[in-house]
Amino acid sequence: MGVGRGGIRTPDGVVAPTLDDPVARASSGAVGGPLGRRASTGRSWWTPLRITLAVATVVFGLGIVQKSPCVVEKWSDAGSPLTFSHLCYSDISYLYVGRGLAEGISPYQPTDQLPPAKRPVSTDAANSLTVEYPVATGAWMGLAAVVTHVIGKSPDVSRVPHEAVGNDLDVQHDSAVFWGVNAVGFFLVLLIALTLLVRAQPRRPWDAMFVAAAPVLALSAMINWDVLAIGCVAAILWAWSTRRPVLAGVFIGLGAATKLYPLFFLGPLLVLCLRERRLDAWVKTCAAALATWLVIDLPVYLWSPEAFLWFWQFNAGRGPDFGSLWLVASDLGHAASPSTINTTTWIVFGSACVAIGLLGLLAPRRPRLVQLVFLVVASFLLVNKVYSPQYVLWLLPLAALARPRWRDLLIWQACEVFYFFAVWMHIANFFVSEGTVDWLYAVAIVVRILGEVFLMVLVVRDILRPWHDPVRADGLSDDPLGGILDEGIDAEPRDPRPRPSGLHPLPAN
């Protein structure tokens, strides 16, 4: 790298947030002010990892408390509109019953293997018993259901019709147990994910705090199974940053089998490996990803092809749904068919990927891996026909590492929090009567989109003008998460601005 202009690192080489981030510096008065430039960061029991895990424990715990009004032993105690007025709705308890888990039905189980009393009489009834998620998520749900049956009341509902199972109070009790089992599992996944993020870049361990302390983590972690995706993304970044391309491919395959979008890592990796002339590493990663995905998915497909394909059919056949610009257009009288939306979405998303690929190839300096992955995932969410509130977790670790600045991340999350409030008010028709246009909700969707675009614009600017990038502004860093790409062919900055004298970094903003 070029001549060091450091001033934001301690003598231990760790980037100190109170020296590097203006918001962290301004907020540090409550704990004694910014860290001294000669301070040692490696001698206290309270290491960055332990502090990050402690903060995550508090934030996740607050999320549990926030959702607690809806975690009840009797569904009547949390009936509509309480689930929306208290902003505590979660899919987890209801899908325990709705997808047959309470009856001991395994995810993706073929209908001809069900007991006679449970066999569906129509295609729609069969689909209602099928998990509409990728295989690894379904496997998690099935394992959590097994644990629930062991520690819960697990009543015998073998002769009860599927539609009536939810009326059993013991089943309702177990749905709360199922929620709790998942909460414990998610918490462990989160702690592992944060540990991996801290270990992935030893010189910037505090960047994981952007995930641990995120308000959207507290609000969204227990809506669905998307916390699992954070674990997969963290594992991918850790494996790649520690120069294990095959292991990174394994985690990409696992991620694709969990929430699909971690597959998008392969595109940015291809662009960066081409630029760095390391296509061999990409081939290994891609092969490992494909092999892992097949090992997980192929047995389920061979066992139950109809149930396996339902995830793809469900998503292809659904119309515009919550959070999408497509829904705003539909509510304003410009509805489109699912096939039209699918075609348009893939054309626009494909064009965005081409543009991001060209940005990665033609930028004056090789972009950081997480910057390109963030842009790809954000582009997908912007044009997708469903943008559920918990999908913010898809972006959270990527945004935190692509643009590690408290101000910018808090602006983006403020937009997400506004949407989080508006979507539940919209579902319950709190502000408008059913059938009329909910302008507050439409505005919330647009605000959410603008917050995401704001962050994307900053990341693109950081790529084109690396001296604005908070990671590279110290003049010492290339790509801490780049693995074999870090300190590569074009790691040297090409900053046309005059260099200041002395040992102070150029300000990043």
C-alpha positions in Angstrom: 0.0 0.0 0.0 0.9 3.6 -0.2 2.5 5.8 2.5 0.5 5.5 5.7 -1.4 8.5 6.7 -2.9 6.8 9.6 -4.4 8.5 12.6 -7.6 6.6 13.1 -5.8 3.4 14.3 -4.4 2.7 17.7 -0.9 1.5 18.2 -2.4 -2.0 18.2 -3.4 -1.4 14.6 -7.2 -1.5 15.4 -9.5 1.1 13.9 -11.0 3.0 16.8 -14.7 4.1 16.2 -14.4 7.2 18.4 -11.5 8.4 16.2 -12.8 7.2 12.9 -16.6 7.9 13.0 -17.9 11.5 13.6 -21.1 10.2 15.3 -19.2 7.8 17.5 -16.8 10.6 18.4 -19.6 13.0 19.3 -21.4 10.3 21.3 -18.3 9.2 23.2 -18.6 12.0 25.8 -20.9 9.7 27.9 -18.2 7.2 28.3 -15.2 9.5 28.8 -14.6 10.9 25.3 -12.7 9.5 22.3 -10.1 6.8 22.7 -6.6 8.2 23.1 -4.3 7.8 20.1 -1.8 6.0 22.2 -4.3 3.8 24.0 -3.9 0.1 23.9 -7.0 -1.9 22.9 -5.7 -5.4 23.5 -5.3 -5.6 27.3 -8.9 -5.4 28.6 -11.2 -8.3 29.3 -13.8 -6.3 27.4 -12.5 -7.0 23.9 -14.4 -5.7 20.8 -15.9 -9.2 20.4 -17.2 -9.5 23.9 -18.6 -6.0 23.8 -20.3 -6.7 20.5 -21.8 -9.9 21.8 -23.0 -8.1 24.9 -24.7 -5.4 22.9 -26.3 -8.0 20.6 -27.7 -9.8 23.6 -29.3 -6.6 24.8 -30.7 -5.7 21.4 -32.0 -9.2 20.7 -33.5 -9.3 24.1 -35.3 -6.0 23.5 -36.7 -7.6 20.3 -38.0 -10.5 22.3 -39.7 -8.1 24.7 -41.2 -6.1 21.8 -42.7 -9.3 20.3 -43.8 -10.8 23.6 -47.4 -9.5 23.5 -48.0 -11.8 20.6 -46.3 -14.9 22.1 -49.3 -16.3 24.0 -50.6 -19.7 25.1 -54.1 -18.8 23.9 -54.4 -17.2 20.5 -57.4 -15.3 21.6 -55.2 -13.3 23.9 -53.4 -11.9 20.9 -56.1 -11.7 18.3 -56.3 -9.0 15.7 -55.8 -6.1 15.9 -53.4 -6.6 18.8 -50.8 -8.3 16.6 -50.7 -5.1 14.5 -51.3 -2.4 17.0 -48.4 -3.7 19.1 -46.2 -4.3 16.0 -45.5 -7.8 17.2 -46.7 -10.0 14.4 -44.6 -13.1 13.7 -45.1 -15.9 11.1 -43.3 -18.4 13.3 -46.1 -19.4 15.7 -48.8 -19.6 13.0 -46.8 -21.6 10.5 -46.1 -24.2 13.2 -49.8 -25.0 12.9 -50.4 -23.9 9.3 -47.7 -26.1 7.8 -48.6 -29.2 9.7 -45.6 -29.1 12.0 -47.9 -29.4 15.0 -49.2 -32.6 13.6 -45.8 -34.2 13.1 -45.8 -33.7 9.4 -42.2 -33.2 8.1 -41.5 -30.3 5.7 -41.8 -31.4 2.1 -43.3 -34.7 3.1 -45.1 -36.3 0.0 -48.8 -36.3 0.4 -49.1 -40.1 -0.4 -47.0 -40.7 2.7 -49.3 -38.8 5.1 -51.8 -40.7 7.3 -55.2 -41.1 5.7 -56.8 -38.6 8.0 -54.3 -35.9 7.0 -54.2 -36.4 3.2 -55.3 -33.2 1.4 -58.3 -33.4 -0.8 -57.2 -30.7 -3.2 -54.0 -29.1 -4.6 -54.6 -26.0 -2.6 -54.9 -28.1 0.6 -51.7 -29.9 -0.3 -49.9 -26.7 -0.9 -51.0 -25.4 2.5 -49.1 -28.3 4.1 -45.9 -27.5 2.2 -43.2 -25.2 3.4 -42.8 -22.3 1.0 -39.1 -21.8 1.8 -35.8 -23.2 0.6 -34.8 -26.6 1.9 -32.4 -25.6 4.6 -35.0 -23.3 6.2 -37.5 -26.0 6.0 -35.1 -28.4 7.7 -34.6 -25.8 10.5 -38.3 -25.6 10.9 -38.6 -29.3 11.1 -35.9 -29.7 13.6 -37.4 -26.9 15.8 -40.7 -28.7 15.6 -39.1 -31.9 16.8 -37.6 -30.1 19.8 -41.0 -28.5 20.5 -42.7 -31.9 20.5 -40.1 -33.1 23.1 -40.5 -30.2 25.5 -44.0 -29.1 24.8 -47.4 -30.7 25.5 -47.5 -32.3 22.1 -51.2 -33.4 22.1 -52.4 -36.3 19.9 -54.1 -34.6 16.9 -53.7 -37.5 14.5 -57.5 -37.8 14.0 -58.2 -34.1 14.0 -58.6 -32.5 10.5 -55.8 -30.2 9.6 -58.1 -27.2 9.5 -59.2 -27.7 13.1 -55.8 -28.4 14.7 -55.3 -24.8 15.7 -58.4 -24.9 17.9 -56.7 -27.2 20.3 -55.4 -25.1 23.3 -52.4 -27.4 23.8 -51.4 -26.9 20.2 -51.7 -23.1 20.7 -49.5 -23.5 23.8 -46.9 -25.4 21.7 -46.9 -22.8 19.0 -45.5 -20.4 21.7 -42.9 -23.0 22.6 -42.0 -23.4 19.0 -41.5 -19.6 18.8 -39.2 -19.8 21.9 -37.2 -22.7 20.4 -36.6 -20.6 17.3 -35.7 -17.6 19.4 -33.0 -19.5 21.2 -31.7 -20.9 17.9 -31.7 -17.5 16.2 -29.8 -16.0 19.2 -27.1 -18.6 18.9 -26.9 -18.0 15.1 -26.6 -14.3 15.7 -23.8 -14.7 18.2 -21.9 -17.0 15.9 -22.4 -14.6 13.0 -21.1 -11.6 14.9 -18.1 -13.7 16.0 -17.3 -14.5 12.4 -17.7 -10.9 11.4 -15.3 -9.7 14.1 -12.8 -12.4 13.2 -13.1 -11.7 9.4 -11.4 -8.3 9.7 -9.1 -8.1 12.8 -8.2 -4.5 12.1 -11.9 -3.4 12.0 -13.5 -5.5 14.7 -15.9 -2.8 15.7 -17.7 -2.8 12.3 -19.7 -5.8 13.6 -21.3 -3.4 16.1 -23.3 -1.9 13.3 -25.1 -5.2 13.1 -25.3 -5.9 16.8 -26.7 -2.5 17.8 -29.1 -2.1 14.8 -32.7 -1.1 15.7 -33.9 -3.2 12.7 -32.4 -6.3 14.3 -34.6 -5.9 17.4 -37.7 -5.2 15.3 -37.3 -7.8 12.6 -35.3 -10.8 13.9 -38.4 -12.7 15.1 -40.8 -12.1 12.2 -39.6 -15.0 10.1 -36.5 -17.1 9.6 -34.3 -14.5 8.0 -31.7 -14.3 10.9 -30.4 -17.6 9.4 -29.4 -15.6 6.3 -27.2 -13.3 8.5 -25.4 -16.4 9.7 -24.8 -17.6 6.2 -23.6 -14.1 5.0 -21.2 -13.8 7.9 -19.8 -17.3 7.3 -19.3 -16.5 3.6 -17.4 -13.3 4.4 -15.3 -14.9 7.1 -14.3 -17.8 4.9 -13.5 -15.6 1.9 -11.6 -13.0 4.0 -9.5 -15.8 5.6 -8.5 -17.1 2.1 -10.7 -20.2 2.1 -12.5 -20.0 -1.3 -13.7 -23.5 -1.2 -15.2 -23.1 2.2 -16.7 -19.8 1.1 -18.4 -21.7 -1.7 -19.8 -24.2 0.8 -21.4 -21.4 2.8 -22.7 -19.8 -0.4 -24.4 -23.1 -1.3 -25.8 -23.4 2.2 -27.0 -19.8 2.1 -28.7 -20.4 -1.3 -30.4 -23.4 0.3 -31.5 -21.2 3.2 -32.7 -17.9 1.7 -31.5 -18.1 -1.9 -30.0 -14.6 -2.2 -26.5 -15.5 -0.8 -26.1 -17.0 -4.3 -25.7 -13.4 -5.5 -22.2 -13.4 -4.0 -21.0 -15.4 -7.1 -21.5 -12.4 -9.5 -19.4 -9.9 -7.6 -16.8 -12.5 -6.9 -16.6 -13.3 -10.6 -16.1 -9.6 -11.5 -13.4 -9.1 -8.8 -11.6 -12.3 -9.6 -11.5 -11.4 -13.3 -10.1 -8.0 -12.5 -7.5 -9.6 -10.1 -6.7 -12.4 -12.5 -7.7 -15.1 -10.0 -10.4 -16.8 -11.9 -9.2 -20.2 -10.5 -10.4 -19.2 -7.0 -13.8 -18.2 -8.4 -14.1 -21.6 -10.2 -13.4 -23.4 -6.9 -15.9 -21.3 -5.0 -18.6 -21.7 -7.6 -18.0 -25.5 -7.8 -18.2 -25.8 -4.0 -21.4 -23.7 -3.9 -23.1 -25.9 -6.6 -22.0 -29.1 -4.9 -23.3 -28.0 -1.5 -26.6 -26.8 -2.9 -27.1 -30.1 -4.7 -26.2 -32.2 -1.6 -28.8 -30.3 0.4 -31.6 -29.9 -2.2 -31.3 -32.9 -4.5 -32.4 -35.6 -1.9 -35.5 -33.5 -1.1 -36.3 -33.1 -4.8 -35.9 -36.9 -5.4 -38.0 -37.7 -2.3 -40.8 -35.2 -2.9 -40.5 -33.3 -6.2 -43.9 -31.6 -6.0 -43.2 -30.2 -2.5 -39.7 -29.1 -3.5 -41.0 -27.2 -6.6 -43.7 -25.5 -4.6 -41.3 -22.8 -3.4 -40.5 -21.9 -6.9 -44.1 -22.1 -8.1 -45.3 -20.1 -5.2 -42.9 -17.2 -5.9 -43.5 -17.3 -9.6 -47.3 -17.3 -9.3 -47.7 -14.6 -6.5 -48.7 -11.1 -7.5 -47.5 -7.8 -6.1 -47.1 -8.0 -2.4 -46.2 -6.0 0.7 -43.4 -3.5 0.5 -42.9 -3.4 -3.3 -43.3 -0.6 -5.7 -45.4 -3.1 -7.7 -48.0 -3.0 -4.9 -48.1 0.8 -5.0 -48.7 0.7 -8.7 -51.4 -1.9 -8.2 -53.2 0.2 -5.5 -53.1 3.2 -7.8 -54.9 1.2 -10.5 -51.9 0.0 -12.6 -52.0 -3.7 -11.8 -49.8 -6.1 -13.7 -50.1 -9.9 -14.0 -47.5 -12.1 -12.2 -45.9 -13.1 -15.5 -45.5 -9.5 -16.5 -44.0 -8.6 -13.2 -41.7 -11.6 -13.3 -40.4 -10.8 -16.8 -40.0 -7.1 -16.0 -38.3 -7.8 -12.7 -35.7 -10.1 -14.2 -35.0 -7.7 -17.0 -34.5 -4.8 -14.7 -32.5 -6.8 -12.2 -30.4 -8.3 -14.9 -29.7 -4.8 -16.3 -28.7 -3.6 -12.8 -26.3 -6.6 -12.4 -24.7 -5.7 -15.7 -24.3 -2.1 -14.6 -22.8 -3.2 -11.3 -20.5 -5.6 -13.1 -19.3 -2.8 -15.3 -18.8 -0.6 -12.3 -16.7 -3.3 -10.7 -14.6 -3.8 -13.8 -14.1 -0.1 -14.8 -13.8 1.6 -11.5 -10.5 3.4 -11.0 -9.7 1.0 -8.2 -11.0 -2.5 -7.5 -14.1 -2.2 -5.3 -14.4 -4.0 -2.0 -16.3 -7.3 -2.2 -19.0 -6.3 0.2 -19.7 -3.1 -1.7 -20.6 -4.9 -4.9 -22.6 -7.6 -3.1 -24.6 -4.9 -1.2 -25.5 -3.2 -4.5 -26.6 -6.5 -6.1 -28.8 -7.5 -3.2 -30.2 -4.0 -2.8 -31.1 -3.9 -6.5 -32.9 -7.2 -6.2 -35.0 -5.9 -3.3 -35.8 -2.7 -5.1 -37.4 -4.4 -8.1 -38.8 -7.5 -6.4 -42.5 -8.0 -6.2 -42.4 -8.6 -2.5 -40.3 -6.7 0.1 -41.3 -8.0 3.5 -40.3 -6.0 6.5 -37.9 -8.7 7.7 -35.9 -8.5 4.4 -34.0 -5.6 5.9 -32.0 -8.3 7.6 -30.7 -9.4 4.2 -29.1 -6.0 3.8 -28.0 -5.4 7.4 -24.5 -7.0 7.5 -23.8 -6.0 3.9 -24.8 -2.4 4.4 -22.9 -2.2 7.7 -19.7 -3.4 6.1 -20.1 -1.6 2.8 -20.7 1.8 4.4 -19.5 1.7 8.0 -20.8 5.1 9.1 -23.3 5.5 12.0 -24.9 8.6 10.4 -25.7 6.9 7.1 -26.8 3.6 8.5 -29.1 5.3 11.0 -30.7 7.4 8.3 -31.3 4.3 6.3 -32.7 2.4 9.3 -34.9 5.3 10.3 -36.6 4.9 6.9 -37.0 1.1 7.6 -38.5 1.8 11.1 -41.0 4.1 9.6 -42.0 1.4 7.1 -42.1 -1.2 9.9 -44.8 0.9 11.6 -46.7 1.7 8.5 -47.0 -1.9 7.2 -48.8 -3.2 10.3 -51.1 -0.2 10.3 -51.8 -0.9 6.7 -52.6 -4.6 7.2 -55.0 -3.7 10.0 -56.6 -0.8 8.1 -56.0 1.4 11.1 -56.0 4.7 9.1 -58.2 3.9 6.1 -61.2 1.7 5.4 -60.7 -1.5 3.5 -60.6 -1.1 -0.3 -59.4 2.5 -0.3 -55.8 3.7 -1.1 -53.6 3.8 2.0 -51.5 6.9 1.2 -49.5 6.6 4.4 -48.4 3.1 3.4 -47.6 4.1 -0.1 -45.5 7.0 1.2 -43.8 4.6 3.6 -42.8 2.3 0.8 -41.3 5.2 -1.2 -39.5 6.5 1.9 -38.1 3.0 2.5 -36.9 2.8 -1.1 -35.3 6.3 -0.9 -33.4 5.3 2.2 -32.0 2.3 0.4 -31.2 4.3 -2.7 -29.4 6.9 -0.5 -27.1 4.2 0.9 -26.5 2.8 -2.6 -25.5 6.2 -3.9 -23.0 6.6 -1.2 -21.5 3.2 -1.9 -21.3 3.9 -5.6 -19.5 7.2 -4.8 -17.1 5.4 -2.5 -16.3 3.0 -5.3 -15.7 5.8 -7.8 -13.9 8.0 -5.3 -12.2 5.7 -2.8 -11.0 8.5 -0.6 -14.6 8.8 0.5 -14.7 5.2 1.6 -14.5 5.0 5.4 -12.5 1.8 5.1 -9.9 3.1 2.6 -9.6 6.6 3.8 -6.8 5.8 6.2 -4.5 5.1 3.2 -3.5 1.8 4.7 -6.4 -0.5 3.9 -7.4 -2.1 0.7 -10.2 -4.7 1.2 -10.2 -6.2 4.7 -12.8 -8.8 3.6 -11.1 -9.3 0.2 -9.2 -12.5 1.1 -7.0 -13.4 -1.8 -8.0 -10.1 -3.5 -6.8 -7.9 -0.7 -3.5 -6.0 -1.5 -3.8 -7.3 -5.0 -2.9 -5.9 -8.4 -4.7 -2.6 -8.1 -4.7 -2.2 -4.4 -2.9 1.2 -4.7 -5.2 4.2 -4.5 -5.5 6.5 -7.4 -6.5 9.7 -5.6 -6.3 12.7 -7.8 -6.6 15.1 -4.8 -3.5 16.7 -3.4 -2.1 14.8 -0.4 -2.0 16.7 2.9 1.3 16.8 4.7 1.7 15.0 8.0 0.3 11.7 9.2 -3.4 12.5 9.2 -5.9 10.6 7.0 -8.0 12.2 4.4 -11.5 12.7 5.8 -14.1 10.2 4.7 -17.7 11.2 4.7 
